[in-house]
Amino acid sequence: MGSTLKNSSLVGLGVIAGVAVSMQFSALAQRPVDPGMPLEELRQLADVYGLIKSDYVEPVQDKKLLTEAISGMVASLDPHSAYLDKKAFRELREGTEGKFVGLGIEIAESEEGYIRIVAPIEDSPAYRAGIKAGDLITRINSATIQGLAIDEAIKKMRGEPNTKVTLTVLRKEAPQPLMFTIARQEIVQKSVKAKIVEPGYAWLRVSQFQEPTVDDMAAKITALYKEDPNLKGLVLDLRNDPGGLLQGAIGVSAAFLPKDAEIVSTNGQLPDSKQSFYGRPEYYMLQGDGDALARLPAAVKNVPMVVLVNTGSASASEIVAGALQDYKRAIVMGSQTFGKGSVQTVRPLTNDTAVKLTTARYYTPKGRSIQAKGIVPDLLVDEYADGDGLNGLRMREADLEKHLSNDRDKEDAVARNDEMEEQMRIIAAERKRGPLEYGGSADFQLKQALNHLKGKPVQLSLTHAKTTLAQRGGKPASPLKP
């Protein structure tokens, strides 16, 4: 159970400031030195090290040179392998518990090059300070952040407990920029939300797979059935869920699938990377409070389901969508997912540092490799009635440099509009539209999911409809499907 899943390369839609998607940790196996090591190349490495020490314009510390050499070596493999220094390793471990020290805001990149507040986490320091959804962060501690990578902005907002950070914010209704000085605190983020959206129909959202996710999900499902014992349909929302712990994906899948069903398998070089994982407590339990799934209402195994996904659904969320799709337990709706189908294992090097290394690919129960392809929904539905918005412009795994290939299937290219004029039109429309609240009254995809559960017509993707029309030689086809 040492394998884990993470996606750290999504372009910042729906990123939690101060959170790293979590992983498990595996002891570093002590192996003998390979007698076939390339001695000539190692000598060259030593020669370059010596040249830098003797000839570089200014002195460079040994530790910096060696650390950067390790970091570069690991990062050259694929987008998800990385050397974790003391800070990165600490943040990774914090993320496994759904806790972090920060401000408590969900953020996204904005078209202006700033950082947009998607939502403050309830009762967080940012929430209490008056930060609102839709605010634009333009400066952090007086330094402009325009054009700054979202990961770098997150680092600036993280820090030690009780230390302060000042945000300069633009708000539509405010004539002047607003300044908020906020003390960082430990934030406990709940990864599961749920509610009855209308009589007989429920919405269950998993935003990230953390240690408490399975228990939290079980509690939410139990509460839903207590509120409405005769549920006729359930929407499982995995949009913008970047992944997390493998155990969380197994547990969420197992809640809806037959007992002991295979959820996912992995394959790599090492014997322990060739595994199958089943919907049994030993594969998903992380806490010693008993099997939370054993207490679920029996009806949850048969309630009609729709799983919502988008380009931001990655890794562990793709495992869940793929498993439920393979068993025909649910209809998958939305847009093609990110395609992050590789397993990362964290190998500690010291008490404070580690290497995160890609060790395997993972496969759905029917043996499909999701790597660089993703899950293709049964029903392709845009995020809005008039198109897919920014979701259609987002980067996917197959777009990442040095991405691991799909070993069992041809990688499907996703149609993208590269014309600058069209991109600017989409960005302008999104500026007027504002942030989308998943589960809210304006959630178009949720409405389509409910339509499907009720047997009503579903408005399929406009982009998909155009592509299908071209493939059919211009023969019209209805964009509605029950």
C-alpha positions in Angstrom: 0.0 0.0 0.0 2.9 2.3 -0.5 1.8 3.6 -3.9 0.1 7.0 -4.1 -1.3 9.4 -6.5 -0.9 13.0 -7.1 -1.4 15.7 -9.7 0.6 18.8 -9.1 0.6 20.3 -12.6 -2.9 21.5 -13.1 -3.1 25.1 -14.2 -4.6 26.8 -11.2 -8.3 26.4 -11.4 -9.6 25.6 -7.9 -6.4 25.4 -6.0 -6.4 25.7 -2.3 -3.9 28.2 -1.1 -1.4 26.4 1.1 -2.4 22.9 0.3 -0.4 20.2 -1.4 -2.3 17.2 -2.6 -1.4 14.4 -0.2 0.5 11.1 -0.5 1.7 8.2 1.6 5.3 7.5 2.4 7.4 4.5 1.8 10.7 3.5 3.4 13.7 3.8 1.1 14.8 0.3 0.3 18.6 -0.2 0.8 19.9 -1.7 -2.4 23.5 -2.6 -3.3 25.4 -0.3 -5.7 24.8 -1.3 -9.3 28.1 -2.7 -10.6 27.0 -1.4 -14.1 27.0 2.2 -13.1 28.3 4.6 -15.8 31.6 5.5 -14.3 32.6 7.8 -17.2 29.5 9.9 -16.9 29.9 10.0 -13.1 33.5 11.3 -13.7 32.0 14.0 -15.9 29.6 15.0 -13.2 32.5 15.3 -10.8 34.5 17.3 -13.3 31.6 19.8 -13.8 31.2 20.1 -10.1 34.9 20.9 -9.8 34.8 23.5 -12.6 31.9 25.3 -11.0 33.7 25.3 -7.6 36.9 26.7 -9.2 35.8 28.8 -12.1 32.3 30.2 -11.4 32.1 34.0 -11.1 31.3 33.8 -7.3 31.5 31.0 -4.7 28.7 28.4 -4.7 27.9 26.3 -1.6 28.5 22.6 -1.9 25.0 21.8 -0.6 23.3 24.0 -3.2 25.2 22.4 -6.1 24.4 18.8 -4.9 20.8 19.5 -4.0 20.2 21.2 -7.4 21.9 18.3 -9.2 19.6 15.8 -7.4 16.5 18.0 -8.1 17.4 18.3 -11.8 18.0 14.6 -12.2 14.6 13.6 -10.7 12.7 16.4 -12.4 14.0 15.3 -15.9 12.1 12.1 -15.7 8.5 13.2 -15.9 6.3 16.1 -14.7 5.4 14.4 -11.4 8.7 13.1 -10.1 10.5 15.6 -7.8 13.0 16.1 -5.1 11.3 17.3 -1.9 13.4 19.7 0.2 12.6 20.3 3.9 9.8 22.7 3.2 8.2 20.8 0.3 8.3 17.5 2.3 6.7 19.1 5.3 3.9 20.6 3.2 3.3 17.3 1.6 2.9 15.5 4.9 0.6 18.3 6.2 -1.6 17.8 3.1 -2.3 14.1 3.9 -4.3 15.2 7.0 -6.3 17.9 5.2 -4.5 20.5 7.3 -2.3 23.4 6.4 -1.0 26.7 7.8 -2.3 29.5 5.6 -5.1 32.0 5.0 -7.9 29.6 4.0 -8.8 30.6 0.4 -9.5 28.7 -2.7 -7.9 30.5 -5.6 -7.5 30.4 -9.4 -5.6 32.2 -12.0 -7.4 35.2 -13.6 -7.4 36.4 -17.1 -5.7 39.7 -15.9 -2.7 37.8 -14.6 -3.7 38.2 -11.0 -5.1 35.6 -8.5 -8.9 35.3 -8.2 -10.6 34.2 -5.0 -12.9 31.3 -5.9 -14.1 31.2 -2.3 -12.8 31.7 1.3 -13.0 28.6 3.5 -15.7 29.0 6.1 -14.4 30.3 9.4 -10.9 30.7 8.1 -8.7 33.8 8.7 -9.5 35.1 5.2 -13.2 34.5 5.8 -13.2 36.4 9.1 -11.1 39.2 7.6 -13.8 39.8 4.9 -12.3 38.3 1.8 -15.0 37.5 -0.7 -15.5 35.2 -3.7 -14.6 37.1 -6.9 -11.9 39.3 -5.2 -8.7 39.8 -7.2 -5.4 39.6 -5.3 -3.0 42.1 -7.0 -0.2 42.3 -4.3 1.1 40.2 -1.5 3.0 42.1 1.1 3.2 45.1 -1.3 4.9 43.1 -4.1 2.9 42.8 -7.3 1.9 39.3 -8.3 0.8 40.0 -11.9 2.1 37.1 -14.0 3.4 35.2 -11.0 2.9 31.4 -11.2 0.1 30.3 -8.9 2.4 27.9 -7.0 4.7 30.8 -6.2 1.8 32.9 -5.0 0.7 30.1 -2.8 4.2 29.9 -1.3 4.0 33.6 -0.5 0.7 33.2 1.3 1.9 30.2 3.4 4.1 30.5 6.4 4.4 29.9 10.1 1.3 30.1 12.4 0.4 33.5 13.7 2.7 35.3 11.2 0.9 38.0 9.1 0.6 38.6 5.4 -1.0 41.7 3.7 -3.1 41.2 0.6 -4.1 44.0 -1.8 -7.4 43.2 -3.3 -9.6 44.6 -6.2 -13.3 44.3 -5.7 -15.9 45.2 -8.3 -18.0 47.3 -6.0 -15.1 49.0 -4.3 -13.8 52.2 -5.9 -10.3 51.8 -4.4 -8.1 48.7 -3.8 -8.7 47.1 -0.4 -5.9 45.9 2.0 -6.3 43.0 4.4 -3.6 42.1 6.9 -4.3 38.5 7.9 -2.6 36.2 10.5 -1.9 32.7 9.1 -3.4 29.9 11.1 -3.8 26.1 10.8 -6.7 25.4 8.4 -8.7 22.2 8.5 -10.2 21.7 5.1 -13.2 19.4 4.6 -12.9 17.6 1.4 -16.6 16.4 1.2 -19.8 18.4 0.8 -23.3 17.2 0.4 -26.9 18.4 0.2 -30.4 17.5 -1.0 -30.7 19.7 -4.1 -34.4 18.9 -4.6 -36.7 16.2 -3.2 -35.4 12.8 -4.1 -32.1 13.9 -5.5 -28.7 14.5 -3.7 -25.4 16.1 -4.6 -22.2 14.8 -3.1 -18.9 16.6 -3.8 -15.4 15.3 -3.2 -12.9 18.1 -3.7 -9.7 16.1 -2.8 -8.8 12.7 -1.5 -7.4 13.0 2.0 -7.1 10.8 5.1 -10.5 11.7 6.5 -12.3 11.6 3.1 -13.8 8.1 3.3 -15.1 8.7 6.9 -16.4 12.2 5.9 -18.1 10.8 2.8 -19.8 8.0 4.8 -21.1 10.5 7.4 -22.5 12.8 4.6 -24.2 9.9 2.8 -25.8 8.7 6.1 -27.0 12.3 6.7 -28.5 12.5 3.2 -30.5 9.3 3.7 -31.7 10.5 7.1 -33.0 13.6 5.5 -34.5 11.8 2.5 -34.7 8.0 2.9 -36.1 7.6 -0.6 -33.4 9.1 -2.7 -34.1 8.5 -6.5 -30.7 9.8 -7.7 -27.3 10.9 -6.6 -24.7 13.1 -8.3 -21.1 12.5 -7.4 -19.2 15.7 -8.2 -15.5 15.2 -8.9 -14.9 18.3 -11.0 -11.6 20.0 -10.3 -10.6 17.2 -7.9 -6.9 16.9 -8.5 -6.5 13.6 -6.7 -4.8 12.6 -3.5 -4.6 9.4 -1.5 -5.2 6.2 -3.3 -7.0 4.8 -0.3 -9.5 7.6 -0.5 -10.3 6.7 -4.2 -10.7 3.0 -3.3 -13.0 3.8 -0.4 -15.2 6.2 -2.4 -15.5 3.7 -5.2 -16.2 0.8 -2.8 -19.2 2.7 -1.2 -21.1 2.3 -4.5 -19.8 -0.9 -6.0 -20.4 -4.6 -5.1 -18.5 -6.0 -2.1 -14.8 -6.9 -2.9 -14.9 -5.4 -6.4 -11.6 -4.7 -8.0 -11.2 -0.9 -8.1 -7.8 -0.3 -9.7 -4.5 -2.1 -10.5 -1.0 -0.9 -11.0 2.0 -2.1 -12.9 5.7 -1.0 -12.8 9.2 -2.4 -12.5 9.2 -3.4 -8.8 7.2 -6.4 -7.6 5.3 -4.3 -5.1 4.2 -2.0 -7.9 2.3 -4.9 -9.6 -0.8 -4.9 -7.5 -4.6 -5.0 -7.6 -6.7 -3.1 -5.1 -10.2 -4.1 -4.0 -13.1 -2.6 -2.2 -12.1 -4.1 1.1 -11.4 -2.3 4.4 -7.7 -3.3 4.4 -7.3 -1.3 1.1 -9.1 1.9 2.2 -9.0 2.2 5.9 -6.5 4.8 7.2 -7.9 5.4 10.7 -8.7 3.0 13.5 -12.3 3.9 14.1 -13.8 0.9 12.3 -15.1 0.5 8.7 -17.2 3.6 8.0 -18.6 2.0 4.8 -20.1 -0.9 6.8 -22.6 1.6 8.4 -23.9 3.0 5.1 -27.5 2.5 4.1 -27.9 -0.5 1.8 -29.7 1.6 -0.8 -26.5 3.4 -1.7 -25.3 0.4 -3.7 -28.2 0.7 -6.1 -29.2 4.4 -6.2 -29.0 5.7 -9.8 -25.8 7.8 -10.2 -24.2 10.5 -12.4 -20.5 11.3 -11.9 -19.5 14.8 -12.9 -15.9 15.3 -14.2 -14.0 18.0 -16.1 -10.4 18.7 -17.3 -9.4 19.4 -13.7 -10.4 15.9 -12.5 -7.2 14.0 -12.2 -5.5 11.0 -10.6 -7.5 9.6 -7.8 -10.7 11.2 -9.1 -10.1 9.4 -12.4 -9.8 6.1 -10.6 -13.2 6.6 -9.1 -14.8 7.7 -12.4 -13.1 4.9 -14.3 -14.2 2.2 -11.9 -17.8 3.3 -11.7 -17.8 3.6 -15.5 -16.3 0.2 -16.1 -18.9 -1.5 -13.8 -21.7 0.5 -15.5 -22.6 1.7 -12.0 -22.9 5.3 -13.0 -23.1 7.6 -16.0 -20.0 9.8 -16.3 -20.8 13.3 -17.5 -18.8 16.4 -18.3 -15.5 16.8 -20.3 -12.5 14.5 -20.8 -10.5 14.3 -17.6 -6.8 15.4 -17.1 -5.2 12.0 -17.8 -2.9 11.6 -14.9 -2.7 7.8 -14.6 0.7 7.3 -13.0 1.6 6.3 -9.4 4.0 8.3 -7.3 5.8 6.8 -4.3 7.5 9.1 -1.7 10.8 7.7 -0.6 12.3 9.5 2.4 16.0 10.3 2.1 16.5 11.9 5.5 14.1 12.9 8.3 13.5 16.1 6.3 13.9 15.3 2.6 12.5 12.8 0.2 12.2 11.9 -3.5 8.7 11.6 -5.1 9.2 9.1 -7.9 6.8 7.7 -10.5 6.8 4.0 -9.9 3.8 2.6 -11.9 0.9 3.3 -14.1 -2.6 2.5 -12.9 -5.5 0.8 -14.8 -9.2 0.7 -14.5 -10.9 -2.7 -13.7 -11.2 -3.4 -17.4 -7.5 -2.8 -17.9 -7.8 0.7 -19.4 -4.7 2.9 -19.0 -5.8 6.5 -18.2 -2.3 7.9 -18.5 -2.2 10.9 -20.9 -5.7 10.0 -22.1 -8.1 10.4 -19.2 -11.7 9.3 -18.7 -13.9 10.1 -21.7 -17.4 10.8 -20.3 -20.4 8.8 -21.5 -22.2 12.1 -22.0 -20.0 15.1 -23.0 -21.6 18.2 -21.4 -20.1 21.7 -21.3 -19.7 23.6 -18.1 -22.2 26.2 -19.3 -25.2 26.2 -21.7 -23.2 28.3 -24.2 -19.9 26.4 -24.1 -17.1 25.0 -21.9 -15.6 28.3 -21.0 -12.1 28.3 -19.6 -12.3 24.6 -19.0 -11.8 24.1 -22.7 -8.5 26.0 -22.6 -6.9 24.1 -19.7 -3.8 22.1 -19.9 -4.0 18.3 -19.7 -1.4 15.6 -18.9 -0.7 15.0 -22.6 0.3 18.7 -22.9 3.0 18.4 -20.2 6.6 18.2 -21.4 8.1 14.7 -20.8 4.8 13.2 -19.8 4.6 9.4 -19.4 3.0 7.7 -22.4 -0.1 5.6 -22.4 1.1 2.0 -22.8 -2.1 0.3 -23.7 -4.0 2.7 -25.9 -3.4 5.5 -28.4 -3.4 8.9 -26.8 -6.5 10.7 -27.9 -5.9 14.3 -28.9 -8.3 16.7 -27.4 -9.5 19.4 -29.9 -8.3 22.8 -28.8 -8.9 26.1 -30.4 -5.5 27.8 -30.8 -6.8 30.9 -32.4 -6.0 33.9 -30.2 -9.2 35.7 -31.1 -11.3 32.8 -30.0 -9.4 32.5 -26.7 -9.8 36.2 -26.0 -13.6 35.8 -26.7 -13.8 33.0 -24.1 -11.8 35.0 -21.6 -14.0 38.0 -22.0 -17.1 36.0 -21.5 -15.7 34.4 -18.3 -14.8 37.9 -17.0 -18.5 38.8 -17.2 -19.7 35.4 -15.9 -17.7 35.3 -12.7 -16.7 32.2 -10.7 -18.8 29.1 -10.9 -20.2 27.7 -7.7 -20.4 24.0 -7.9 -23.7 22.8 -6.5 -25.3 26.2 -6.8 -28.5 27.3 -8.6 -26.5 28.3 -11.7 -24.6 25.0 -12.0 -25.5 24.0 -15.6 -23.8 20.5 -15.5 -25.5 19.7 -12.2 -28.9 20.5 -13.9 -28.0 18.2 -16.8 -27.1 15.4 -14.4 -30.4 15.8 -12.7 -32.2 15.8 -16.1 -30.5 12.5 -16.9 -31.5 10.9 -13.6 -35.1 12.0 -14.2 -35.1 10.6 -17.8 -35.3 14.1 -19.3 -33.2 15.4 -22.3 -29.6 16.4 -21.6 -27.9 19.2 -23.6 -24.7 17.7 -24.9 -21.5 19.6 -25.5 -21.7 22.2 -28.3 -18.1 21.5 -29.3 -18.8 17.7 -29.3 -21.9 18.3 -31.4 -20.0 20.2 -34.0 -17.2 17.6 -34.1 -19.8 14.8 -34.5 -21.6 16.8 -37.3 -18.3 17.1 -39.2 -17.6 13.4 -38.8 -21.0 12.5 -40.1 -20.4 14.6 -43.3 -22.7 17.4 -42.3 -25.7 15.2 -41.4 -27.5 16.9 -38.5 -27.8 15.3 -35.2 -29.7 16.4 -32.1 -27.6 17.8 -29.3 -30.2 16.4 -26.8 -30.1 12.9 -25.4 -32.3 11.5 -22.7 
